[in-house]
Amino acid sequence: MIDLTKAIATAVKTGKVSFGANTAIQTAKNGKAKIIVLASNCPKQIKEQIEYYGEISKIPIITYQGDTMDMAAVCNKLFVISALTIRETGDSEILNIVKNDNGDKNTGGN
């Protein structure tokens, strides 16, 4: 089993990622993301929008079990992160989590 926390950290270090809900919504709309990771306490309205556009664009959405502070710590950032958009995975195997998940969107975290 691949650890989501390690996969996120590797993607941030070696891949191309964007932070923030607005960016996640935009990338979900235009389909340019490989995967979007949401914090467990991402605001409901934002989460619904990202999931809606992600479903249309066929972008996998994962809900990280940690909150926005936990996501910030994993990404080594000094600001809270409610949504993380991964455009290129780099050395991360985060896409394998989605393949192994069989539809269960809630994985990883604490």
C-alpha positions in Angstrom: 0.0 0.0 0.0 1.3 3.4 -1.0 1.4 6.0 1.8 -0.6 9.1 0.6 1.4 11.4 2.9 4.7 10.4 1.3 3.2 10.5 -2.2 2.0 14.1 -1.7 5.4 15.2 -0.3 7.2 13.6 -3.2 4.9 15.2 -5.7 5.4 18.6 -4.1 9.2 18.1 -4.2 9.6 16.6 -7.7 6.5 17.4 -9.7 4.5 20.4 -10.7 1.8 21.3 -8.1 -0.4 24.3 -7.4 -1.9 25.2 -4.0 -5.3 26.6 -3.3 -9.0 26.0 -3.9 -9.4 28.6 -6.7 -6.6 27.0 -8.7 -8.1 23.6 -8.1 -11.4 24.7 -9.4 -9.9 26.3 -12.5 -7.8 23.2 -13.3 -10.7 20.9 -12.7 -12.7 23.0 -15.2 -10.1 22.9 -17.9 -9.0 19.3 -17.2 -5.3 20.1 -16.9 -4.7 18.3 -13.6 -3.6 14.7 -13.1 -5.2 14.6 -9.6 -6.6 16.9 -7.0 -6.1 16.3 -3.2 -8.5 18.0 -0.8 -8.0 18.5 2.9 -10.6 16.9 5.2 -11.9 20.2 6.4 -12.1 21.8 2.9 -15.2 24.0 2.9 -18.2 22.1 1.6 -19.1 24.5 -1.2 -15.6 24.5 -2.6 -15.3 20.7 -2.2 -18.6 20.2 -4.1 -17.5 22.5 -6.9 -14.1 20.8 -7.3 -15.8 17.3 -7.3 -18.4 18.4 -9.8 -15.8 19.8 -12.3 -13.4 16.9 -11.6 -16.1 14.4 -12.5 -16.9 16.2 -15.7 -13.1 16.4 -16.6 -12.5 12.9 -15.3 -9.9 14.1 -12.9 -9.5 11.9 -9.8 -10.2 13.7 -6.5 -8.8 12.4 -3.2 -9.8 13.6 0.3 -6.8 13.6 2.5 -7.6 12.5 6.1 -5.6 15.4 7.6 -6.9 19.0 7.8 -5.5 22.1 6.1 -2.7 22.4 8.7 -1.6 18.8 8.2 -1.5 19.3 4.4 0.6 22.4 4.9 3.0 20.4 7.0 3.3 17.6 4.4 3.9 20.1 1.7 6.4 22.0 3.9 4.5 25.3 3.6 3.8 28.0 6.1 0.2 28.5 5.0 -2.8 26.3 5.2 -3.7 24.3 2.2 -7.3 23.2 1.5 -6.7 21.9 -2.0 -3.6 20.7 -3.8 -3.6 20.4 -7.6 -1.0 18.0 -9.1 -0.3 18.8 -12.8 2.8 16.5 -13.0 3.5 13.8 -10.5 7.3 13.8 -10.7 8.7 10.8 -8.8 5.5 10.4 -6.8 3.3 7.3 -7.2 0.2 9.1 -6.2 -1.7 8.0 -9.3 -1.2 4.4 -8.2 -3.2 5.2 -5.1 -6.2 6.1 -7.2 -5.8 2.9 -9.3 -5.6 0.7 -6.2 -8.4 2.5 -4.4 -11.3 1.1 -6.5 -13.5 4.1 -6.0 -12.9 4.9 -2.4 -12.0 8.6 -2.4 -11.0 8.9 1.3 -7.4 7.7 2.0 -4.3 8.7 3.7 -3.5 11.2 6.4 -3.6 10.7 10.2 
